[in-house]
Amino acid sequence: MNIIERLQLPTPKLFQHIRTIGLVAASIGGVLIAAPVVLPTLLVQLGGYLVVTGGVLTAVSQLTVDDDAVDESDTTTRSHKI
C-alpha cells in the first residue's frame, strides 16, 4: 500500500483527535515564533518544538488506516499486523 492509497482510506477516530491536537500545537508554535513582540528566548524555542511536534503528530495520525475499512479480499492493501 503506497502513501496515496493510505491517505484515501479512513482514519480511526482516536487518530482524528490526535491529528487535531497536532494541528493546534503546530498553530500555537507558529504564533510563538512569529509574534511581533520580543519574547524570551525560551518561548521562541518552545514554539519551534511545538511546530515540529505538531507536524509529526499530524503526519503520523493522517497516515494511520482503519483496518476495518480495508477490504478483506484485497491482500495487497492490508497492513501487516505486529
Buried (B, 14 or more C-beta within 10 A) or exposed (E): EEEEEBEEBEBBEEBEEBBEBBBBBBEBBBEBBEEEEEBEEEEBEBBEEBBEBBBEBBEEBBEBBEEEEBEEEEEEBBEEEE
